[in-house]
């Protein structure tokens, strides 16, 4: 199985989009995912949809490198969500040639968040974009069942689910339940590894997710099981922030190692490789 890989912005969040695209091209990725709307107040901000010069520079690097934009983040469906607040973000995403929007359901009212998701899907469809709900353990949409309920209730053809292997594992989800959902809901997957035993505090969970993920095969998550429950031909977005390692070797090298590790781990047998830990230098994906 041939897998296309995308470099998620969180993996190299200190790199502005043009520099990130250069790093992705040098490492051998097919795509990048761009964080145009910041998630936290502490992180770097790259609002291409309001910074025309940065947008044009990013487009030049995309054209020069052949790298494509897989996804753009992040849109939060809060109780006060107004779809028109995101017109510029959606227009910029379309201009970049992006395919998908990452969405979080930040509202405890299921009917309201589903209505807002439907509105966003309709707006995205006008730009040939999909909208994909990602459930995150510490948010209002913390599990697979609630995320699926939002997608099902909105009932839009371009609405779907984005599975992050870390959040799936930390929310103690059942792979069998994942396999029951419509295949058309899944357009790509975010991949990383992590220790099988999660942090014991909320702050620990959040810090680890944003700073201490692991390359495929270095942790104890059931990557084989999760990915085998998804369509086999979807891209793998490598979202693997490794803050301590990045300080030692740099973000560009982290991007390269993430892709090298994923290719070694998945090998020619794709997601059916063993998920046993390994070192970066010596690993072989042996048949089960």
Secondary structure as GFF3:
##gff-version 3
##sequence-region A 1 288
A	DSSP	beta_strand	5	8	.	.	.	ID=ss1
A	DSSP	three_ten_helix	9	12	.	.	.	ID=ss2
A	DSSP	alpha_helix	17	27	.	.	.	ID=ss3
A	DSSP	beta_strand	31	35	.	.	.	ID=ss4
A	DSSP	alpha_helix	52	65	.	.	.	ID=ss5
A	DSSP	beta_strand	68	76	.	.	.	ID=ss6
A	DSSP	three_ten_helix	83	86	.	.	.	ID=ss7
A	DSSP	alpha_helix	87	95	.	.	.	ID=ss8
A	DSSP	beta_strand	100	104	.	.	.	ID=ss9
A	DSSP	alpha_helix	110	125	.	.	.	ID=ss10
A	DSSP	beta_strand	130	134	.	.	.	ID=ss11
A	DSSP	alpha_helix	144	154	.	.	.	ID=ss12
A	DSSP	beta_strand	159	164	.	.	.	ID=ss13
A	DSSP	alpha_helix	165	170	.	.	.	ID=ss14
A	DSSP	alpha_helix	175	180	.	.	.	ID=ss15
A	DSSP	three_ten_helix	183	185	.	.	.	ID=ss16
A	DSSP	beta_strand	186	191	.	.	.	ID=ss17
A	DSSP	alpha_helix	202	211	.	.	.	ID=ss18
A	DSSP	alpha_helix	223	228	.	.	.	ID=ss19
A	DSSP	beta_strand	235	238	.	.	.	ID=ss20
A	DSSP	alpha_helix	243	249	.	.	.	ID=ss21
A	DSSP	alpha_helix	251	266	.	.	.	ID=ss22
A	DSSP	three_ten_helix	267	272	.	.	.	ID=ss23
###
